């Protein structure tokens, strides 16, 4: 697991499927909002290690079946059967967005991990990298 500083006091972990996957560089917007995009298809990614607010995300699902894109309050890959704090269902071969904004944000305390799951209520790894993510968040 590679660790890099995100430039504002937190760390970004570039983990996931495949193991060589790299997360693109964070872009600082308006001095506090970070925009981050995965560098390719992924099964899960840890966006931030520590307290932060998820403002929104867009996901493209390249698989042949629907995926639950789950938000987890963790700084590692979610455990099997972990319950997400928020989620977005994306149909096969489609794109969908979750917009929370600065007043309806999703706060996480341990870290921000986003994972593609084949089941809705709890995390079940899909077994293949099939989701492209664009995430907006604020580190606290």
N, C-alpha and C positions, 0 to 999 in steps of 0.2 A: 504494500500500500504506500503510494507516494504522498507526501504531505508538503503543501506549500502555503505560505502566508497569503491571505487574501488582501493584504494591504491596509486593513482597518482593524487589526487586532484579533482576527479569527484565522482559522485554518481551513483549507479546502483539501479534502481527501479525494484523490483520483483513483477510485476503485470501481469495480463492477465487472460486467461481462462484455467483451473479453478482458482478461487481466491487463492487457496492454492499452486499454482505452484511456484516452486523455480528455479531460474537461477543458473547454476553451477558457481563455482568460476572462476574468470578471471585468465588466465595464461599469465604472462608477458614473451614475447619473444623478444630477442635482445634489451632489455631495453626500448622498446616503443610500440611494437605491442602486442595487447591483443587478445587472442583467447577465445571465449566464446561459450558454447553450452547450449541449453536449457536442463533442467533435465527431460523433457517429452514433449508430444505433447502440442501445444499451439495455440491460435488464434491470439495473438499479444504479443509482449514483448518490453519494453523500455530498450534498451541496455545501453544508457548513457544519462545523464542529462547535456547538454552543448555542446560546440563546439567539434567536432571530425571528423575524416575521416573514411569512410567505405572503406576497402580494398577489401573485398570479402565476399561471404557467400555461403553456401551450404544448400539446403532445401530438406527434404523428405516430400512428400505429401501422407498421408495415406488415404485420402478421395477417394470416387468413382468418383470424377469429378476434372477437372483441377482447379488449384488455381493460382492467381496472388500473388506472394510474394512481397509486396510493401515496399519500404523504404520511411519513412516520417521524415520530419524535425520538430519533436515535442518531448516533454518529457512526454506526456500522451498518452492514446489510441487515435488513429486518429479519427476525427469526421467523421460521415457518409458523403460521397461524397467528402472527402478530396482528393486532387490530390497528388500522390506520386512524389518524386524527382527521383526515379529510381525504377525498378521492374524486377522481374524474373518470367516467367510463367513456372509452374511445372505441367506436365500431371498427371492424376490420378495414384496413386500407384507408383510414380516414384521419382527420385532424380534429381536435376539440380543444377548447380553452376553458380555464377556470380563472375568473377575475374576482379577486377579493378586495383589492385596493387598500389604501392607507387607513380606512376606518373599519373595515370588516376583515382584516388580516387574520391569518392563522398563526398564532404564536407557538413556537416549540422551544423547549428548554435544554434538552440534551444535545440536539443537533437536528439538521434538516436532511432527511433521506427521502428520495422519491424512487418508487419501485413499480415495475410492471408486474401485475399479478393476473393469473388466469381465473381467480375467484374474487368476488366482490367483498364479502364481509371481513375476510382475513387474508393475510399474505400467503400466496402460493407462487413460488418462483416459476417462471414460464419456461425456463430451460434454454432460451435463446435470446440474444439481444435483438429486440424488435421495435424499440421506441426511441424516437428522437425528441429531446426536450429543450424547451426554452423557458427559463425560470426568472422571475423578478422577486427580489427579496431584500430585506434590510437586516444587517448584523447589528446586534445591540451590545 
